[in-house]
Amino acid sequence: MDLSFTADEEAFRKEVRDWLDRNLPAEWRHKGVGGYREEEETDLQRQWQRRLHEAGWLKLAWPKQAGGRAATPVMQAIYQEEMAKAGAPIILGRLGVSLLAPTLLVHGSQWQKDTYVEKILSGELIFCQGFSEPDAGSDLAGLHARAERRDGHWVLNGQKTWSSGAHYADKSFLLARSDSEAEPHKGISFFLVDMHQPGVEVRRIRQMTGGGEFCEIFLSGAVVEDRDLVGEPGAGWMIAMTVFGFERSGLAQAARFERAVLELAGLARERGAGSDATVRQKVAQAQIEAHVFRLIGLRSLTSAQQGHAPGPEASLTKLYWSEMDKRIQETAVGVQGAYGVLAPGSQFAVEDGRWQYGWMWAQAETIYAGSSEIQRNIIAERVLGLPRGR
Ligand SMILES: Cc1cc2nc3c(=O)[nH]c(=O)nc-3n(C[C@H](O)[C@H](O)[C@H](O)COP(=O)(O)OP(=O)(O)OC[C@H]3O[C@@H](n4cnc5c(N)ncnc54)[C@H](O)[C@@H]3O)c2cc1C
C-alpha cells in the first residue's frame, strides 16, 4: 500500500481546489447533495452538471482520444475527495454520466455514441435506469418485461420499479426479455427507451424520508426503434455487467465519513451526551472505522493504480461503508433523545432533522448496488473460497 501522493498528484489537487474556489459559489455549497429538499434542488444539480461538463471534469477518466484526461485512479479519487470536501452538489444526470455514457463507449453503435454521449454529459438528456422489477432485484436475470419485434420495431410490455429519477428522466436504459425460449441470462436485451411516449407511465413511490425520487415504470406497448437497441439482441446481460462494473468501481469517499464523524462528535457535545461513556465509545468507534475505511480505499487505489481491475473485493468496500454509515446515523439520532423522532423540517427538529433524514436514507444504502447479503455471498464465495450457498 502506498500512502503518499506524488508532486503531480498534489498539483492536480490544487488545480481542482482552485477551480472549485472560482466556480462553486458559497450559496451552492452543501446544497443539492440529496435530502428531503431534493425536489427543490434539481435545477441547481442541472446547472452544476453543465458547469462541470463545460470545464471537462465529467470526462476526467476518459481516454484522451475520446476527449478525456485519462486520469489515473488516484487523480479520480482526489477529484472526488475535493468535491466532497467542498460540499459540491451532486449532478442531476448522474446515472447517465457514470453508468450509461461509459457503457455506450464500450458497447454502443457509432450512431448511439454520436447522438447521446455529449447530451448525457451536458445534462440535455437525463437517463434513468430501468433494471429492477417487482419480482427481480437481486435475482435480476429473472426479469419478466418483454420486448417483441413487431412492424419493424420493438414493442415493450411490463413493469419496472425503484427507478431513481424516472419522473424527470427523458430516457431510460432498460432491460427486457427479447427471447423467452433462451436461458434466463441469454434472452435479455438492452434498450434506450423514450420516456415521453404514450406507452410509458411513471408513478412515483413516496418514501419514509418524505421524498419520492424512486418510481415505478409501466410499459404498455412502448416503442423502441432498432437504432436504440444497444449491442445485439440477447446481449443485454453482458452489457448490464459492464454497467455494474462502473457502479461498483465508484471510488471510496473517505472524506464524507470523516466529516460525518466530526459532525457527530459536535452534535453529541451540543446535546450534552459527550460525557456518556456509551456515546463516547460509539463516536470513538466511528472514528476508527472511518479511518480504516480510508486505509481500505488507499489499498484499492494502489491496486487500481497498478492496473488491476476491481475484483470481488469491491464488495468488501461496499459492505463496509454502507454498514458503517448506518451505525453513524443511528448514533446521531440516538444522542438526540426524544428529539430524534422529529421528522426533517419539523419546528423543533435538531439541525432541521438532517440526521433523521440521513438515518432513513442509510437504510437504502445496504440495498442498492447489491444488498449486504449479496455482498457477503460474493465475499464468501469469491474472496474466501467458501462453498456456494443454496
Ligand atoms: C436507493 C436505491 C436506488 C435504486 N435505484 C434503482 C434504479 O435507478 N434502477 C433500478 O433498476 N433499480 C434501482 N434500485 C433497486 C435495487 O437495485 C434493488 O432494490 C436491489 O437489487 C435489491 O432488489 P430487491 O429490492 O428486489 O430485493 P430482493 O432481491 O427481493 O431482496 C430482499 C432481501 O433478500 C435478500 N436476498 C436476496 N437474494 C439473496 C441471496 N441470494 N442470498 C441472501 N440474501 C438474499 C436481500 O439481501 C434482501 O435483504 C434502487 C434501490 C435503492 C435502495
The ligand as an SDF file (V2000), in Angstrom:
LIG
                    3D

 53 58  0  0  0  0  0  0  0  0999 V2000
  -31.6120    3.8870   -3.1840 C   0  0  0  0  0  0  0  0  0  0  0  0
  -31.9570    2.8940   -4.2430 C   0  0  0  0  0  0  0  0  0  0  0  0
  -31.8970    3.2750   -5.5720 C   0  0  0  0  0  0  0  0  0  0  0  0
  -32.2300    2.3510   -6.5770 C   0  0  0  0  0  0  0  0  0  0  0  0
  -32.2320    2.7800   -7.8680 N   0  0  0  0  0  0  0  0  0  0  0  0
  -32.5390    1.9060   -8.8470 C   0  0  0  0  0  0  0  0  0  0  0  0
  -32.6060    2.3430  -10.2130 C   0  0  0  0  0  0  0  0  0  0  0  0
  -32.3940    3.5240  -10.5260 O   0  0  0  0  0  0  0  0  0  0  0  0
  -32.9230    1.4360  -11.1510 N   0  0  0  0  0  0  0  0  0  0  0  0
  -33.1750    0.1210  -10.8540 C   0  0  0  0  0  0  0  0  0  0  0  0
  -33.4060   -0.6650  -11.7710 O   0  0  0  0  0  0  0  0  0  0  0  0
  -33.1660   -0.3220   -9.5740 N   0  0  0  0  0  0  0  0  0  0  0  0
  -32.8670    0.5420   -8.5540 C   0  0  0  0  0  0  0  0  0  0  0  0
  -32.8740    0.1260   -7.2450 N   0  0  0  0  0  0  0  0  0  0  0  0
  -33.2860   -1.2530   -6.9430 C   0  0  0  0  0  0  0  0  0  0  0  0
  -32.1530   -2.1290   -6.4410 C   0  0  0  0  0  0  0  0  0  0  0  0
  -31.3100   -2.4990   -7.4910 O   0  0  0  0  0  0  0  0  0  0  0  0
  -32.8080   -3.3400   -5.7490 C   0  0  0  0  0  0  0  0  0  0  0  0
  -33.5080   -2.8600   -4.6180 O   0  0  0  0  0  0  0  0  0  0  0  0
  -31.7920   -4.3510   -5.3110 C   0  0  0  0  0  0  0  0  0  0  0  0
  -31.2490   -5.0020   -6.4300 O   0  0  0  0  0  0  0  0  0  0  0  0
  -32.4420   -5.4190   -4.3880 C   0  0  0  0  0  0  0  0  0  0  0  0
  -33.5420   -5.9900   -5.0070 O   0  0  0  0  0  0  0  0  0  0  0  0
  -34.9830   -6.0500   -4.2760 P   0  0  0  0  0  0  0  0  0  0  0  0
  -35.2860   -4.7180   -3.7040 O   0  0  0  0  0  0  0  0  0  0  0  0
  -35.9280   -6.6510   -5.2390 O   0  0  0  0  0  0  0  0  0  0  0  0
  -34.7670   -7.0410   -3.0460 O   0  0  0  0  0  0  0  0  0  0  0  0
  -34.7070   -8.6300   -3.1130 P   0  0  0  0  0  0  0  0  0  0  0  0
  -33.7290   -9.0370   -4.1590 O   0  0  0  0  0  0  0  0  0  0  0  0
  -36.0840   -9.1520   -3.1890 O   0  0  0  0  0  0  0  0  0  0  0  0
  -34.0910   -8.9530   -1.7080 O   0  0  0  0  0  0  0  0  0  0  0  0
  -34.8660   -8.9590   -0.4960 C   0  0  0  0  0  0  0  0  0  0  0  0
  -33.9530   -9.4070    0.6390 C   0  0  0  0  0  0  0  0  0  0  0  0
  -33.4730  -10.7370    0.3690 O   0  0  0  0  0  0  0  0  0  0  0  0
  -32.0490  -10.7520    0.3880 C   0  0  0  0  0  0  0  0  0  0  0  0
  -31.5550  -11.6870   -0.6270 N   0  0  0  0  0  0  0  0  0  0  0  0
  -31.9320  -11.7320   -1.9310 C   0  0  0  0  0  0  0  0  0  0  0  0
  -31.2520  -12.7130   -2.5750 N   0  0  0  0  0  0  0  0  0  0  0  0
  -30.4360  -13.2880   -1.6660 C   0  0  0  0  0  0  0  0  0  0  0  0
  -29.4610  -14.3400   -1.7100 C   0  0  0  0  0  0  0  0  0  0  0  0
  -29.2050  -14.9790   -2.8510 N   0  0  0  0  0  0  0  0  0  0  0  0
  -28.7900  -14.6460   -0.5660 N   0  0  0  0  0  0  0  0  0  0  0  0
  -29.0420  -13.9770    0.5920 C   0  0  0  0  0  0  0  0  0  0  0  0
  -29.9450  -12.9770    0.7130 N   0  0  0  0  0  0  0  0  0  0  0  0
  -30.6250  -12.6270   -0.4030 C   0  0  0  0  0  0  0  0  0  0  0  0
  -31.6290   -9.3320    0.0620 C   0  0  0  0  0  0  0  0  0  0  0  0
  -30.3410   -9.0460    0.5810 O   0  0  0  0  0  0  0  0  0  0  0  0
  -32.7080   -8.5170    0.7760 C   0  0  0  0  0  0  0  0  0  0  0  0
  -32.3970   -8.3910    2.1360 O   0  0  0  0  0  0  0  0  0  0  0  0
  -32.5830    1.0220   -6.2300 C   0  0  0  0  0  0  0  0  0  0  0  0
  -32.6370    0.6470   -4.8880 C   0  0  0  0  0  0  0  0  0  0  0  0
  -32.3530    1.5670   -3.9020 C   0  0  0  0  0  0  0  0  0  0  0  0
  -32.4600    1.1460   -2.4700 C   0  0  0  0  0  0  0  0  0  0  0  0
  1  2  1  0
  2  3  1  0
  2 52  2  0
  3  4  2  0
  4  5  1  0
  4 50  1  0
  5  6  2  0
  6  7  1  0
  6 13  1  0
  7  8  2  0
  7  9  1  0
  9 10  1  0
 10 11  2  0
 10 12  1  0
 12 13  2  0
 13 14  1  0
 14 15  1  0
 14 50  1  0
 15 16  1  0
 16 17  1  0
 16 18  1  0
 18 19  1  0
 18 20  1  0
 20 21  1  0
 20 22  1  0
 22 23  1  0
 23 24  1  0
 24 25  2  0
 24 26  1  0
 24 27  1  0
 27 28  1  0
 28 29  2  0
 28 30  1  0
 28 31  1  0
 31 32  1  0
 32 33  1  0
 33 34  1  0
 33 48  1  0
 34 35  1  0
 35 36  1  0
 35 46  1  0
 36 37  1  0
 36 45  1  0
 37 38  2  0
 38 39  1  0
 39 40  1  0
 39 45  2  0
 40 41  1  0
 40 42  2  0
 42 43  1  0
 43 44  2  0
 44 45  1  0
 46 47  1  0
 46 48  1  0
 48 49  1  0
 50 51  2  0
 51 52  1  0
 52 53  1  0
M  END
$$$$
